Amino acid sequence: MSRILLGVTGGIAAYKACELTRLLVKAGHEVVPLVTPGAQRFVTEETFLALARRPAESDPYPHLRRADLLVVAPCTANTLAKLAHGIADNVLTEAALAHRGPVLVAPAMNPRMWAHPATRANVAALRERGVELVGPDEGEMAEGEWGVGRLAEPAEIAARVEQLLQPGSLTGRRVLVTAGGTREPLDTVRFVGNRSSGRMGVALAEEARRRGAEVILLAANLSVGLPHGVETIPTPTAESMLDAALALPDVDVALLAAAVADYRPAAVLATKRPKDDQGWAVELEPTTDVARALGEHKRPGQVLVAFGAEHGDEGLARKRAMLQTKNADLVVFNDVGRSDIGFDVGENEVVLVTREGERTVPKASKAAIACAILDEVERLLA
């Protein structure tokens, strides 16, 4: 049984922490609720004590005793800032400064607050110190707005708790992840590219690291932040990504989530082509297929995961063939014909295709999708 400090901060999402408390207790953990005054405007401390099956504390310092994990759910923008800057003005933030061990934070706030540069800086500071974040998810807020800021579901937070408390299932494994979209230059300014942000690949890198793996990320023009604790190599073009991937020895798992350009300009201008009234005919030539090249070099016991973005059932049929054409062990298909998943959004829905069969992972956050993919990878490794 693990001892968990559960911080609950002020916000309408505080009611979801009741279910989280129940799940953690059901899993056999000792839960010490640390409820801020702001949170008690929504749910009383007595409610959490009852759910945690704890009597009222006679010890004035339960938050300063040793704990295996500190969880803050929900974490408001205000508390996020306090954690980032070491402010200790309530029982929760005092516990955060005294705690020595893993920390899991589940933010919940208005989408504009989450997107504000101050909040982004605070998140970056916490990640730099090794704090784990789960969520926030995209959805409708209590005030009626829609966006990223909704508290992750209690079951997802509880699952992340279990991962942090258990020895890493990928400890001793070396994992290669590719992420983002390559850009193939036309001249010194323009390029042929795609809309991949790198969210899926970064989520995979973060999840593999959480499971104890040594992770190397080949990053192609990411529009999201780099994952903490992961070696990152910039690979802006298909050729540079291929060279870097082939140069990495002893990789146990390759997760090829990057959107690598299928074609590049046959001729690249050494300067910027000036604009005029004439058309510009560009000849494209195929790039070397990174997944196919790694499949040809795959050693026994290595797991190769190829990703495929296509439209509809016909696209899925083409991706099934990648098990043979790329020598892949797992193909992850996502339907980019839909606007609510895939590129440019925080959620995805995928089909996992192996030689034994296939299954659909329903629409969820890309962090949750990463968990499902790595669960399948672990099965293949076993």
Contacts in CASP RR format, 6 or more apart in sequence:
PFRMAT RR
TARGET T0000
AUTHOR 0000-0000-0000
METHOD contacts of the structure
MODEL  1
MSRILLGVTGGIAAYKACELTRLLVKAGHEVVPLVTPGAQRFVTEETFLA
LARRPAESDPYPHLRRADLLVVAPCTANTLAKLAHGIADNVLTEAALAHR
GPVLVAPAMNPRMWAHPATRANVAALRERGVELVGPDEGEMAEGEWGVGR
LAEPAEIAARVEQLLQPGSLTGRRVLVTAGGTREPLDTVRFVGNRSSGRM
GVALAEEARRRGAEVILLAANLSVGLPHGVETIPTPTAESMLDAALALPD
VDVALLAAAVADYRPAAVLATKRPKDDQGWAVELEPTTDVARALGEHKRP
GQVLVAFGAEHGDEGLARKRAMLQTKNADLVVFNDVGRSDIGFDVGENEV
VLVTREGERTVPKASKAAIACAILDEVERLLA
1 28 0 8 1.000
1 29 0 8 1.000
1 30 0 8 1.000
2 29 0 8 1.000
2 30 0 8 1.000
2 68 0 8 1.000
2 69 0 8 1.000
2 165 0 8 1.000
3 29 0 8 1.000
3 30 0 8 1.000
3 32 0 8 1.000
3 65 0 8 1.000
3 66 0 8 1.000
3 67 0 8 1.000
3 68 0 8 1.000
3 69 0 8 1.000
4 24 0 8 1.000
4 29 0 8 1.000
4 30 0 8 1.000
4 31 0 8 1.000
4 32 0 8 1.000
4 67 0 8 1.000
4 68 0 8 1.000
4 69 0 8 1.000
4 70 0 8 1.000
4 71 0 8 1.000
4 161 0 8 1.000
5 32 0 8 1.000
5 34 0 8 1.000
5 63 0 8 1.000
5 67 0 8 1.000
5 69 0 8 1.000
5 70 0 8 1.000
5 71 0 8 1.000
5 95 0 8 1.000
5 99 0 8 1.000
6 17 0 8 1.000
6 20 0 8 1.000
6 21 0 8 1.000
6 24 0 8 1.000
6 31 0 8 1.000
6 32 0 8 1.000
6 33 0 8 1.000
6 34 0 8 1.000
6 48 0 8 1.000
6 52 0 8 1.000
6 71 0 8 1.000
6 73 0 8 1.000
7 17 0 8 1.000
7 33 0 8 1.000
7 34 0 8 1.000
7 35 0 8 1.000
7 36 0 8 1.000
7 70 0 8 1.000
7 71 0 8 1.000
7 72 0 8 1.000
7 73 0 8 1.000
7 92 0 8 1.000
7 95 0 8 1.000
8 14 0 8 1.000
8 17 0 8 1.000
8 33 0 8 1.000
8 34 0 8 1.000
8 35 0 8 1.000
8 36 0 8 1.000
8 39 0 8 1.000
8 43 0 8 1.000
8 48 0 8 1.000
8 72 0 8 1.000
8 73 0 8 1.000
8 74 0 8 1.000
8 92 0 8 1.000
9 36 0 8 1.000
9 38 0 8 1.000
9 39 0 8 1.000
9 72 0 8 1.000
9 74 0 8 1.000
9 75 0 8 1.000
9 76 0 8 1.000
9 78 0 8 1.000
9 79 0 8 1.000
9 92 0 8 1.000
10 36 0 8 1.000
10 38 0 8 1.000
10 39 0 8 1.000
10 41 0 8 1.000
10 42 0 8 1.000
10 74 0 8 1.000
10 76 0 8 1.000
10 79 0 8 1.000
11 38 0 8 1.000
11 39 0 8 1.000
11 41 0 8 1.000
11 42 0 8 1.000
11 74 0 8 1.000
11 76 0 8 1.000
11 108 0 8 1.000
12 42 0 8 1.000
12 142 0 8 1.000
13 74 0 8 1.000
13 108 0 8 1.000
13 142 0 8 1.000
13 150 0 8 1.000
13 151 0 8 1.000
14 39 0 8 1.000
14 42 0 8 1.000
14 43 0 8 1.000
14 74 0 8 1.000
15 42 0 8 1.000
15 43 0 8 1.000
16 73 0 8 1.000
16 74 0 8 1.000
16 151 0 8 1.000
16 153 0 8 1.000
16 154 0 8 1.000
17 39 0 8 1.000
17 43 0 8 1.000
17 48 0 8 1.000
17 73 0 8 1.000
17 74 0 8 1.000
17 154 0 8 1.000
18 43 0 8 1.000
18 47 0 8 1.000
18 48 0 8 1.000
18 51 0 8 1.000
19 154 0 8 1.000
20 71 0 8 1.000
20 73 0 8 1.000
20 154 0 8 1.000
20 157 0 8 1.000
20 158 0 8 1.000
21 31 0 8 1.000
21 33 0 8 1.000
21 48 0 8 1.000
21 51 0 8 1.000
21 52 0 8 1.000
22 51 0 8 1.000
23 154 0 8 1.000
23 155 0 8 1.000
23 158 0 8 1.000
24 31 0 8 1.000
24 158 0 8 1.000
24 161 0 8 1.000
25 31 0 8 1.000
25 51 0 8 1.000
25 52 0 8 1.000
25 53 0 8 1.000
27 158 0 8 1.000
27 162 0 8 1.000
29 161 0 8 1.000
31 52 0 8 1.000
31 54 0 8 1.000
32 52 0 8 1.000
32 54 0 8 1.000
32 62 0 8 1.000
32 63 0 8 1.000
32 67 0 8 1.000
33 45 0 8 1.000
33 48 0 8 1.000
33 49 0 8 1.000
33 52 0 8 1.000
33 54 0 8 1.000
34 63 0 8 1.000
34 91 0 8 1.000
34 92 0 8 1.000
34 95 0 8 1.000
35 43 0 8 1.000
35 44 0 8 1.000
35 45 0 8 1.000
35 48 0 8 1.000
35 91 0 8 1.000
35 92 0 8 1.000
36 79 0 8 1.000
36 90 0 8 1.000
36 91 0 8 1.000
36 92 0 8 1.000
37 90 0 8 1.000
49 55 0 8 1.000
49 56 0 8 1.000
59 65 0 8 1.000
63 91 0 8 1.000
63 92 0 8 1.000
63 94 0 8 1.000
63 95 0 8 1.000
63 98 0 8 1.000
64 94 0 8 1.000
64 95 0 8 1.000
64 98 0 8 1.000
66 100 0 8 1.000
67 95 0 8 1.000
67 99 0 8 1.000
67 101 0 8 1.000
68 101 0 8 1.000
68 102 0 8 1.000
68 165 0 8 1.000
69 101 0 8 1.000
69 102 0 8 1.000
69 103 0 8 1.000
69 104 0 8 1.000
69 161 0 8 1.000
69 164 0 8 1.000
69 165 0 8 1.000
70 95 0 8 1.000
70 96 0 8 1.000
70 99 0 8 1.000
70 101 0 8 1.000
70 102 0 8 1.000
70 103 0 8 1.000
70 104 0 8 1.000
71 103 0 8 1.000
71 104 0 8 1.000
71 105 0 8 1.000
71 106 0 8 1.000
71 157 0 8 1.000
71 161 0 8 1.000
72 79 0 8 1.000
72 83 0 8 1.000
72 92 0 8 1.000
72 96 0 8 1.000
72 103 0 8 1.000
72 104 0 8 1.000
72 105 0 8 1.000
72 106 0 8 1.000
73 104 0 8 1.000
73 105 0 8 1.000
73 106 0 8 1.000
73 108 0 8 1.000
73 151 0 8 1.000
73 152 0 8 1.000
73 154 0 8 1.000
73 157 0 8 1.000
74 106 0 8 1.000
74 107 0 8 1.000
74 108 0 8 1.000
74 151 0 8 1.000
75 83 0 8 1.000
75 105 0 8 1.000
75 106 0 8 1.000
75 107 0 8 1.000
75 108 0 8 1.000
76 107 0 8 1.000
76 108 0 8 1.000
76 109 0 8 1.000
77 107 0 8 1.000
77 109 0 8 1.000
77 113 0 8 1.000
77 114 0 8 1.000
77 116 0 8 1.000
77 119 0 8 1.000
79 92 0 8 1.000
79 93 0 8 1.000
80 105 0 8 1.000
80 107 0 8 1.000
80 109 0 8 1.000
80 119 0 8 1.000
80 122 0 8 1.000
80 123 0 8 1.000
80 126 0 8 1.000
81 87 0 8 1.000
81 118 0 8 1.000
81 119 0 8 1.000
81 122 0 8 1.000
82 88 0 8 1.000
82 89 0 8 1.000
82 93 0 8 1.000
83 93 0 8 1.000
83 96 0 8 1.000
83 105 0 8 1.000
83 122 0 8 1.000
83 126 0 8 1.000
83 131 0 8 1.000
84 121 0 8 1.000
84 122 0 8 1.000
84 123 0 8 1.000
84 125 0 8 1.000
84 126 0 8 1.000
85 122 0 8 1.000
85 125 0 8 1.000
86 93 0 8 1.000
86 96 0 8 1.000
86 97 0 8 1.000
87 93 0 8 1.000
88 94 0 8 1.000
88 96 0 8 1.000
88 97 0 8 1.000
96 103 0 8 1.000
102 132 0 8 1.000
102 164 0 8 1.000
103 126 0 8 1.000
103 130 0 8 1.000
103 131 0 8 1.000
103 132 0 8 1.000
104 131 0 8 1.000
104 132 0 8 1.000
104 133 0 8 1.000
104 134 0 8 1.000
104 157 0 8 1.000
104 160 0 8 1.000
104 161 0 8 1.000
104 164 0 8 1.000
105 126 0 8 1.000
105 131 0 8 1.000
105 132 0 8 1.000
105 133 0 8 1.000
105 134 0 8 1.000
106 133 0 8 1.000
106 134 0 8 1.000
106 135 0 8 1.000
106 136 0 8 1.000
106 151 0 8 1.000
106 152 0 8 1.000
106 157 0 8 1.000
107 114 0 8 1.000
107 123 0 8 1.000
107 133 0 8 1.000
107 135 0 8 1.000
107 136 0 8 1.000
107 149 0 8 1.000
107 151 0 8 1.000
108 136 0 8 1.000
108 149 0 8 1.000
108 150 0 8 1.000
108 151 0 8 1.000
109 119 0 8 1.000
109 136 0 8 1.000
109 149 0 8 1.000
110 141 0 8 1.000
110 143 0 8 1.000
110 145 0 8 1.000
110 149 0 8 1.000
111 141 0 8 1.000
111 145 0 8 1.000
111 146 0 8 1.000
111 147 0 8 1.000
111 148 0 8 1.000
111 149 0 8 1.000
112 145 0 8 1.000
113 119 0 8 1.000
114 136 0 8 1.000
114 148 0 8 1.000
114 149 0 8 1.000
115 148 0 8 1.000
123 133 0 8 1.000
124 225 0 8 1.000
126 133 0 8 1.000
127 133 0 8 1.000
127 228 0 8 1.000
128 228 0 8 1.000
130 228 0 8 1.000
130 229 0 8 1.000
132 160 0 8 1.000
132 164 0 8 1.000
132 210 0 8 1.000
134 152 0 8 1.000
134 156 0 8 1.000
134 157 0 8 1.000
134 160 0 8 1.000
134 367 0 8 1.000
135 149 0 8 1.000
135 151 0 8 1.000
135 152 0 8 1.000
135 156 0 8 1.000
135 365 0 8 1.000
135 367 0 8 1.000
136 148 0 8 1.000
136 149 0 8 1.000
136 150 0 8 1.000
136 151 0 8 1.000
136 152 0 8 1.000
137 148 0 8 1.000
137 149 0 8 1.000
137 150 0 8 1.000
137 151 0 8 1.000
137 152 0 8 1.000
137 153 0 8 1.000
137 347 0 8 1.000
137 365 0 8 1.000
138 146 0 8 1.000
138 147 0 8 1.000
138 148 0 8 1.000
138 149 0 8 1.000
138 150 0 8 1.000
138 345 0 8 1.000
138 346 0 8 1.000
138 347 0 8 1.000
138 365 0 8 1.000
139 146 0 8 1.000
139 147 0 8 1.000
139 148 0 8 1.000
139 149 0 8 1.000
139 150 0 8 1.000
140 146 0 8 1.000
140 147 0 8 1.000
140 150 0 8 1.000
141 147 0 8 1.000
141 149 0 8 1.000
141 150 0 8 1.000
148 346 0 8 1.000
152 365 0 8 1.000
156 365 0 8 1.000
156 367 0 8 1.000
156 368 0 8 1.000
159 371 0 8 1.000
160 210 0 8 1.000
163 210 0 8 1.000
163 211 0 8 1.000
164 210 0 8 1.000
168 210 0 8 1.000
168 211 0 8 1.000
168 212 0 8 1.000
169 211 0 8 1.000
169 212 0 8 1.000
169 378 0 8 1.000
170 208 0 8 1.000
170 211 0 8 1.000
170 212 0 8 1.000
170 213 0 8 1.000
170 253 0 8 1.000
170 374 0 8 1.000
170 378 0 8 1.000
171 211 0 8 1.000
171 212 0 8 1.000
171 213 0 8 1.000
172 212 0 8 1.000
172 213 0 8 1.000
172 214 0 8 1.000
173 212 0 8 1.000
173 213 0 8 1.000
173 214 0 8 1.000
173 252 0 8 1.000
173 253 0 8 1.000
173 381 0 8 1.000
174 213 0 8 1.000
174 214 0 8 1.000
174 216 0 8 1.000
174 250 0 8 1.000
174 251 0 8 1.000
174 252 0 8 1.000
174 253 0 8 1.000
175 205 0 8 1.000
175 208 0 8 1.000
175 213 0 8 1.000
175 214 0 8 1.000
175 215 0 8 1.000
175 216 0 8 1.000
175 251 0 8 1.000
175 252 0 8 1.000
175 253 0 8 1.000
175 254 0 8 1.000
175 255 0 8 1.000
176 215 0 8 1.000
176 216 0 8 1.000
176 218 0 8 1.000
176 245 0 8 1.000
176 248 0 8 1.000
176 251 0 8 1.000
176 253 0 8 1.000
176 254 0 8 1.000
176 255 0 8 1.000
177 201 0 8 1.000
177 204 0 8 1.000
177 205 0 8 1.000
177 208 0 8 1.000
177 215 0 8 1.000
177 216 0 8 1.000
177 217 0 8 1.000
177 218 0 8 1.000
177 255 0 8 1.000
177 257 0 8 1.000
178 201 0 8 1.000
178 217 0 8 1.000
178 218 0 8 1.000
178 220 0 8 1.000
178 235 0 8 1.000
178 241 0 8 1.000
178 245 0 8 1.000
178 254 0 8 1.000
178 255 0 8 1.000
178 256 0 8 1.000
178 257 0 8 1.000
178 258 0 8 1.000
178 260 0 8 1.000
178 290 0 8 1.000
179 198 0 8 1.000
179 200 0 8 1.000
179 201 0 8 1.000
179 202 0 8 1.000
179 204 0 8 1.000
179 205 0 8 1.000
179 217 0 8 1.000
179 218 0 8 1.000
179 219 0 8 1.000
179 220 0 8 1.000
179 222 0 8 1.000
179 257 0 8 1.000
179 258 0 8 1.000
180 196 0 8 1.000
180 197 0 8 1.000
180 198 0 8 1.000
180 201 0 8 1.000
180 219 0 8 1.000
180 220 0 8 1.000
180 221 0 8 1.000
180 222 0 8 1.000
180 257 0 8 1.000
180 258 0 8 1.000
180 259 0 8 1.000
181 193 0 8 1.000
181 194 0 8 1.000
181 196 0 8 1.000
181 198 0 8 1.000
181 220 0 8 1.000
181 221 0 8 1.000
181 258 0 8 1.000
181 259 0 8 1.000
181 260 0 8 1.000
181 261 0 8 1.000
182 193 0 8 1.000
182 194 0 8 1.000
182 220 0 8 1.000
182 221 0 8 1.000
182 235 0 8 1.000
182 236 0 8 1.000
182 237 0 8 1.000
182 238 0 8 1.000
182 241 0 8 1.000
182 258 0 8 1.000
182 259 0 8 1.000
182 260 0 8 1.000
182 261 0 8 1.000
183 191 0 8 1.000
183 192 0 8 1.000
183 193 0 8 1.000
183 220 0 8 1.000
183 221 0 8 1.000
183 236 0 8 1.000
183 237 0 8 1.000
183 261 0 8 1.000
184 191 0 8 1.000
184 192 0 8 1.000
184 193 0 8 1.000
184 237 0 8 1.000
184 238 0 8 1.000
184 261 0 8 1.000
184 263 0 8 1.000
184 264 0 8 1.000
184 265 0 8 1.000
184 287 0 8 1.000
185 191 0 8 1.000
185 237 0 8 1.000
185 265 0 8 1.000
185 268 0 8 1.000
186 192 0 8 1.000
186 265 0 8 1.000
186 268 0 8 1.000
186 269 0 8 1.000
186 273 0 8 1.000
186 282 0 8 1.000
187 268 0 8 1.000
187 269 0 8 1.000
187 270 0 8 1.000
187 271 0 8 1.000
187 272 0 8 1.000
187 273 0 8 1.000
188 269 0 8 1.000
188 270 0 8 1.000
188 271 0 8 1.000
188 272 0 8 1.000
189 272 0 8 1.000
190 272 0 8 1.000
190 273 0 8 1.000
192 261 0 8 1.000
192 263 0 8 1.000
192 264 0 8 1.000
192 265 0 8 1.000
192 284 0 8 1.000
193 261 0 8 1.000
194 259 0 8 1.000
194 261 0 8 1.000
194 343 0 8 1.000
195 259 0 8 1.000
195 343 0 8 1.000
195 344 0 8 1.000
196 220 0 8 1.000
196 258 0 8 1.000
196 259 0 8 1.000
196 343 0 8 1.000
197 222 0 8 1.000
197 223 0 8 1.000
197 224 0 8 1.000
197 343 0 8 1.000
197 344 0 8 1.000
198 219 0 8 1.000
198 220 0 8 1.000
198 222 0 8 1.000
198 223 0 8 1.000
198 224 0 8 1.000
198 257 0 8 1.000
198 258 0 8 1.000
199 224 0 8 1.000
199 346 0 8 1.000
199 366 0 8 1.000
200 257 0 8 1.000
200 307 0 8 1.000
200 342 0 8 1.000
200 348 0 8 1.000
200 366 0 8 1.000
200 369 0 8 1.000
200 370 0 8 1.000
201 217 0 8 1.000
201 255 0 8 1.000
201 257 0 8 1.000
201 258 0 8 1.000
201 370 0 8 1.000
202 217 0 8 1.000
202 222 0 8 1.000
202 224 0 8 1.000
202 225 0 8 1.000
202 226 0 8 1.000
202 227 0 8 1.000
203 366 0 8 1.000
203 367 0 8 1.000
203 369 0 8 1.000
203 370 0 8 1.000
204 255 0 8 1.000
204 257 0 8 1.000
204 370 0 8 1.000
204 373 0 8 1.000
204 374 0 8 1.000
205 215 0 8 1.000
205 217 0 8 1.000
205 227 0 8 1.000
205 230 0 8 1.000
206 227 0 8 1.000
206 228 0 8 1.000
206 230 0 8 1.000
206 367 0 8 1.000
206 370 0 8 1.000
207 367 0 8 1.000
207 370 0 8 1.000
207 371 0 8 1.000
207 374 0 8 1.000
208 215 0 8 1.000
208 253 0 8 1.000
208 255 0 8 1.000
208 374 0 8 1.000
209 215 0 8 1.000
209 227 0 8 1.000
209 228 0 8 1.000
209 229 0 8 1.000
209 230 0 8 1.000
211 374 0 8 1.000
213 253 0 8 1.000
214 231 0 8 1.000
215 227 0 8 1.000
215 229 0 8 1.000
215 230 0 8 1.000
215 231 0 8 1.000
216 230 0 8 1.000
216 231 0 8 1.000
216 232 0 8 1.000
216 233 0 8 1.000
216 248 0 8 1.000
216 251 0 8 1.000
217 226 0 8 1.000
217 227 0 8 1.000
217 230 0 8 1.000
217 231 0 8 1.000
217 232 0 8 1.000
217 233 0 8 1.000
218 233 0 8 1.000
218 235 0 8 1.000
218 241 0 8 1.000
218 244 0 8 1.000
218 245 0 8 1.000
218 258 0 8 1.000
219 226 0 8 1.000
219 232 0 8 1.000
219 233 0 8 1.000
219 234 0 8 1.000
219 235 0 8 1.000
220 234 0 8 1.000
220 235 0 8 1.000
220 236 0 8 1.000
220 237 0 8 1.000
220 241 0 8 1.000
220 258 0 8 1.000
220 259 0 8 1.000
220 260 0 8 1.000
221 236 0 8 1.000
226 232 0 8 1.000
233 244 0 8 1.000
234 240 0 8 1.000
235 241 0 8 1.000
235 243 0 8 1.000
235 244 0 8 1.000
237 261 0 8 1.000
237 264 0 8 1.000
238 260 0 8 1.000
238 261 0 8 1.000
238 264 0 8 1.000
238 287 0 8 1.000
238 288 0 8 1.000
238 290 0 8 1.000
239 287 0 8 1.000
239 288 0 8 1.000
241 258 0 8 1.000
241 260 0 8 1.000
241 290 0 8 1.000
242 288 0 8 1.000
242 290 0 8 1.000
242 293 0 8 1.000
245 254 0 8 1.000
245 290 0 8 1.000
245 293 0 8 1.000
245 294 0 8 1.000
246 293 0 8 1.000
246 294 0 8 1.000
246 297 0 8 1.000
251 302 0 8 1.000
252 301 0 8 1.000
252 302 0 8 1.000
252 303 0 8 1.000
252 381 0 8 1.000
253 302 0 8 1.000
253 303 0 8 1.000
253 304 0 8 1.000
253 305 0 8 1.000
253 377 0 8 1.000
253 381 0 8 1.000
254 294 0 8 1.000
254 302 0 8 1.000
254 303 0 8 1.000
254 304 0 8 1.000
254 305 0 8 1.000
255 305 0 8 1.000
255 307 0 8 1.000
255 373 0 8 1.000
255 377 0 8 1.000
256 290 0 8 1.000
256 291 0 8 1.000
256 294 0 8 1.000
256 304 0 8 1.000
256 305 0 8 1.000
256 306 0 8 1.000
256 307 0 8 1.000
257 307 0 8 1.000
257 332 0 8 1.000
258 290 0 8 1.000
258 307 0 8 1.000
259 309 0 8 1.000
259 343 0 8 1.000
260 287 0 8 1.000
260 289 0 8 1.000
260 290 0 8 1.000
261 287 0 8 1.000
262 286 0 8 1.000
262 287 0 8 1.000
263 284 0 8 1.000
263 285 0 8 1.000
263 286 0 8 1.000
263 287 0 8 1.000
264 284 0 8 1.000
264 285 0 8 1.000
264 287 0 8 1.000
265 282 0 8 1.000
265 283 0 8 1.000
265 284 0 8 1.000
265 285 0 8 1.000
266 283 0 8 1.000
266 284 0 8 1.000
266 285 0 8 1.000
267 283 0 8 1.000
273 280 0 8 1.000
289 326 0 8 1.000
291 304 0 8 1.000
291 306 0 8 1.000
291 322 0 8 1.000
291 326 0 8 1.000
291 328 0 8 1.000
292 325 0 8 1.000
292 326 0 8 1.000
292 327 0 8 1.000
294 304 0 8 1.000
295 304 0 8 1.000
295 326 0 8 1.000
295 327 0 8 1.000
295 328 0 8 1.000
296 327 0 8 1.000
298 304 0 8 1.000
298 327 0 8 1.000
301 381 0 8 1.000
303 329 0 8 1.000
303 330 0 8 1.000
303 377 0 8 1.000
303 380 0 8 1.000
303 381 0 8 1.000
304 326 0 8 1.000
304 327 0 8 1.000
304 328 0 8 1.000
304 329 0 8 1.000
304 330 0 8 1.000
305 328 0 8 1.000
305 329 0 8 1.000
305 330 0 8 1.000
305 331 0 8 1.000
305 332 0 8 1.000
305 373 0 8 1.000
305 377 0 8 1.000
306 322 0 8 1.000
306 326 0 8 1.000
306 328 0 8 1.000
306 330 0 8 1.000
306 331 0 8 1.000
306 332 0 8 1.000
307 331 0 8 1.000
307 332 0 8 1.000
307 333 0 8 1.000
307 334 0 8 1.000
308 319 0 8 1.000
308 322 0 8 1.000
308 331 0 8 1.000
308 332 0 8 1.000
308 333 0 8 1.000
308 334 0 8 1.000
309 334 0 8 1.000
309 336 0 8 1.000
309 342 0 8 1.000
309 343 0 8 1.000
310 316 0 8 1.000
310 318 0 8 1.000
310 319 0 8 1.000
310 333 0 8 1.000
310 335 0 8 1.000
310 336 0 8 1.000
311 335 0 8 1.000
311 336 0 8 1.000
311 337 0 8 1.000
312 335 0 8 1.000
312 337 0 8 1.000
315 333 0 8 1.000
316 333 0 8 1.000
316 335 0 8 1.000
316 351 0 8 1.000
316 353 0 8 1.000
319 331 0 8 1.000
319 333 0 8 1.000
319 351 0 8 1.000
319 353 0 8 1.000
320 331 0 8 1.000
320 353 0 8 1.000
320 358 0 8 1.000
322 328 0 8 1.000
322 331 0 8 1.000
322 353 0 8 1.000
323 329 0 8 1.000
323 331 0 8 1.000
323 353 0 8 1.000
323 354 0 8 1.000
323 355 0 8 1.000
329 354 0 8 1.000
329 355 0 8 1.000
329 380 0 8 1.000
330 352 0 8 1.000
330 353 0 8 1.000
330 354 0 8 1.000
330 373 0 8 1.000
330 376 0 8 1.000
330 377 0 8 1.000
330 380 0 8 1.000
331 352 0 8 1.000
331 353 0 8 1.000
331 354 0 8 1.000
332 350 0 8 1.000
332 351 0 8 1.000
332 352 0 8 1.000
332 353 0 8 1.000
332 373 0 8 1.000
333 350 0 8 1.000
333 351 0 8 1.000
333 353 0 8 1.000
334 341 0 8 1.000
334 342 0 8 1.000
334 348 0 8 1.000
334 349 0 8 1.000
334 350 0 8 1.000
334 351 0 8 1.000
335 341 0 8 1.000
335 349 0 8 1.000
336 342 0 8 1.000
336 343 0 8 1.000
338 349 0 8 1.000
339 345 0 8 1.000
340 347 0 8 1.000
340 363 0 8 1.000
341 347 0 8 1.000
341 348 0 8 1.000
341 349 0 8 1.000
341 363 0 8 1.000
342 348 0 8 1.000
346 365 0 8 1.000
346 366 0 8 1.000
347 363 0 8 1.000
347 364 0 8 1.000
347 365 0 8 1.000
347 366 0 8 1.000
348 363 0 8 1.000
348 364 0 8 1.000
348 366 0 8 1.000
348 369 0 8 1.000
349 360 0 8 1.000
349 361 0 8 1.000
349 362 0 8 1.000
349 363 0 8 1.000
349 364 0 8 1.000
349 369 0 8 1.000
350 360 0 8 1.000
350 361 0 8 1.000
350 369 0 8 1.000
350 372 0 8 1.000
350 373 0 8 1.000
351 358 0 8 1.000
351 359 0 8 1.000
351 360 0 8 1.000
351 361 0 8 1.000
352 358 0 8 1.000
352 359 0 8 1.000
352 360 0 8 1.000
352 361 0 8 1.000
352 372 0 8 1.000
352 373 0 8 1.000
352 376 0 8 1.000
354 376 0 8 1.000
354 380 0 8 1.000
361 369 0 8 1.000
361 372 0 8 1.000
361 373 0 8 1.000
364 372 0 8 1.000
END
